[in-house]
Amino acid sequence: MTTTPALSVRSLGVNFGSSQVVKNLSFDVYPGKTTAIVGESGSGKSVTSLAIMRLVEYMNAEITSGTILFHRDASGSQPQDLTQLSDKAMRKIRGKEIAMIFQEPMTSLNPVYTIGDQITEVLILHEKLTQESARSEAVKLLKLVRLADAEALLKRYPHQLSGGMRQRVMIAMALACRPKVLVADEPTTALDVTIQAQILTIMRDLQQELGMAVIFITHDMGVVAEMADQVVVMRHGEKVEEGAVEEIFARPHHPYTQALLAAVPKLGSMQGETLPRMDPLVVLEGDVARTLGESRQQDTARTDAAPVVEIENLVTRFDIRKGFFGGISHRVHAVENVSFSIFPGETLALVGESGSGKSTIGRTIQQLQESTSGTIRFGGKAVADMSRAEKMRLRQEVQYIFQDPFASLDPRKTVGFSIAEPIRTHGLLHGTKAIRQRVDQLLERVGLSADQAERYPHEFSGGQRQRICIARALASKPKLIIADEALSALDVSIQAQIIHLLMELQQDEGLAYLFISHDMAVVEKMSHRVAVLQLGQVVELGERRAVFDSPQHSYTRKLLSAVPVADPTQRRERTLLQGDILSPIRKVGDEPEHLPLVQVATGHFVAQEVGSAERLAS
């Protein structure tokens, strides 16, 4: 390893007004190596990354102390102190020599420009390519991050892509100029495990090829174990522990690090168990890690009662218009003949790759998206036959926790107002005092304080904003909560608290959850049943134990094998997916083959794979 770091952070201090959010922070990152920064939401990880990029100035913050030394090469030449550079000088470095993958792609991508315009802009500005060459390179970059139909994707806008697809576009843009330092702030948060495995492999390969230094900010300790060489643990803006990844995982010294690692869900820990399990919480009291509560099974599903929601042969498609007259040439087959029920007190998990139709199903159930065909029933009654008053009641009883918390909160309203809004809309409480008390209770239940009700969304970290969205969903006392990647932006300790909270609410109030997630360890921990989606179709459906312990479909086995293991001694070599990238986009008239589900055991259904009949016959 070279003795000259690519980037040296020394005694860094960052203030938002009179509030110091990063204090006396120092660390190095070396060429070809990865330094992971971990810690709770609000610990200062993302602010540190923005300080390195000199973007904190645009957020009404300032770097009050310290230096950020950027070494352009390993020859020992004089480094540049990024804190002293002009904005003009930083613009030449930012995006070319030091690139960043942001936490929230929808807020980072310009909604009025196509994907192609935004990627080619980077290449034209920094690499001085022609428009044609930049476009050709953009296609290569999109294929590199495993995005199907790259040519057509260049003409689409950010809102036309799923969260995982947008994140891969951001990764492609960051890698476009082959930077010397890559700052990755939660780069795989919105990605399913198979695409995550591919992206991590791509980043690691490019890192070795270019000698790229990587600062990796993440909540996923499995990713840390797989990618990192060094780990920096932050709490309340300060570094509490630093060391080699093997040392940190095997022998954590600080009580906070111990509590953090204890909260990590581990895939396979539920093997042999039929029901979800609510585990005790490991919390930090002062400087001591304590275990609270007892382990118990989540026996809440009332399968003998009428289902909360029933889905029959649901089909949702999106038309793609091309040409001067806007004729329909292609369709996105987002959801194809999906059927399932959710019972009171039950958690049904939807898993699958980005673009498999998980979020579309959730949005269609919530009536945010119109279905092409099929039936959705609530309380035994089809939504299509409901009166206006019944649909209003439906909106109260079905709540949605969105994937992107910043986009789902009004930036002009306080978080207290946003949480109180469903209470006022549905007339659940009357009087300012009663509503405020309820808002305070909800904030405290999701790990925030009541005095934060008067703050605005931009004043919170990504994980804190997601907790606010969960509080708002709980405000209307729903029967069904559709959680679309509700835990993806949370650090592991807060994630453990939210899982505990959701399971407590389910126990106390009989709540049903449609749990959409890429995190297979969390799905294993809290779901009663699991539906595996591929290209809009259910390929496997059954009790969680059956699906996880004995997966029958090859796609399910692929998903489970791609999950990173939170143990640096068990790093696995990965190979990139080969062959064409499967896409839900088809020409008009080219209908996908319907794969009927076959019952292989009681309550366990599997789609017949192509060639399976031939194999069985032989």
C-alpha positions, 0 to 999 in steps of 0.5 A: 500500500502506498504511504501517500493517501489520496485524501486526508481529512484533518481536524474537520469541523462543520457548523450549521449556524451555531450547531456543530455537526462534525467535530474534530474529524480525522481520517485517511483514504488510500488509492485502491482502498476503501474507507467505510464511514458508519454510524447512526442517522444524524451522526455527521456521515453525509455532512462529512461527504458534502464537506469533502465535495465543498457542497455544505456551503450551498446548505447554509453550513460552513467548514469552521476548522481543519483541512481536506488535503487532496493528493492528485498523485502518489509522487509526494507532490504538494497536496491541495487543501480543498477547504481553501479552493475557490468555487471555480477551482472546485468545479473543475475537480468536482465530478471529474477527479472527486465524484460523489454518488448521492443518497437520494437520486430523485433530488439529485437528478434534474427532473426537467432533463432526460437521463441522456442529457444529464450523463452526456453533460458530465462527459462533455464538460469534463472529458471534452467529448463530442455530443455523439461520442458522449452519447455512445459512452453514456450507453456503455455506462448504463449497460455497465450498471446493468440497465436494460434497453440503455438506448431508450433509457437515454430519452426518459426522465427521472420520474419514469424510472424506479428508485433502483434504476435512478440510483444506478443512473447516479452511479453511472454518472459518478463513474463516467470520468473515472475519478481518483476519489469516489465518495459514495453516500449510501450508493446501494440503498435503493438497489435489490441484492442482485444488482447491489452485488453487481454494482459492488463488483463493478466498483471494486474492479474499477477501483483496482483498475484505476487505483481509485480511493473510495469513501463508502458511507452506508448503513449496511454492515454486510456491504461494509464487511464485503467492501471496506478496508478501514472503518470509521465509526461516528457518533454525534459528529465525532469519531469514536472508533477507527480500525481495520474492518476485520478488527472492528467486526471481531473485536469492537472496543467502543460500546457504541460499535458493539451496540451497532453490530449487535443490531445487524440482522443476519440472514439465516438466523431464522432458519427452522422457525415458522413465525417472525421473531421480535428480538430484544433491543440493544441500546446505548445508555451513556457509554454502556450497551444494554439489552432491553426486552425479551425475544418472542414469536410474532403470532399475530396473523389471523388467517381464519378472518376475512382478508384486509385486502385481496388482489386478483389477476392484477395487471398494470401496464404503461404505454410508451408513445413514439413518433410524431403522432405519439403512437403506442409502440411499446408497453411496460409490463410492470405487473402481470396477473398477480394474485394474493391476499393479506390477512389482519395482523399479517406481514406479506413481503414483496421481494425482487429486483428493481423494476420487478413491479413491487412498488407498482403493486403497492401504488396500485393498491393505494389507488395512486396508480390505475390498474389495467385489469384485475380486481382489488378488494378491501373488506370484501368489496371491490374498490371499483364499486365503492362510493366516494365516502367509502374510498375516503375511508379507504385512504384512512385505513390504508397508509403508504410509507414511500421509498424517498422520504424527502420527496414525500414531505412538503419542504414548506411545512413543519414536520409536525404539520405533516404528521398532523395533516391526516389526523385533521383530514379524517377528523380523528381528533379535534382541538390544537392541544389534542392533535399536538399531543398525538404528534408528540407521541408519534415522534417519540415512538419513532425515536425522535423528540417532541421538540423537533415538531417545529423543524422542517424536512431539510433540517433532518438526515435521510434516516430521520426523515424516513422516521417522520414518514413512518410517524405520519403513516401511523397517525390515521390509525390504519389497518394496512400499511404499505411500506415501500423500502421504509427501512432502507434509509435507516441505520441498523440501530434505528432500523432495529427500533423501527422493526420492533415498533412495527411488530409491537403495533402489529401485536397491539392493533392487529395491523397488516403490512405489505412490506416491500424491501430489498433487505432479505435479512429484514424480510426474513426477520419480520414477514409471515409470508413472502412473494417473490416477483420477477418481471411483474410476475409472482414466481414463488409465494409461500410462508417465509420459512418455506421460501427462505429455507427451501427456495424452489425457483432459481430466481429466489435462490439467486436473490438469497445467494447475492445477500452480502454477509456481515462478516469480513472473513467470509467475503465471496468472489462474485461474477458479473451476470452474463447474457441479455438484461431482462426488461419488462418493456415489450413491443405492442402485441408481444405479450409475456408468457403467463407462468401459472403457480403450482403448489409444491407444498401446503401454501407454497406455490412456485411458477414453472420455469422454462424447461422444467417440464422437460427436465421432469419428463426426462 
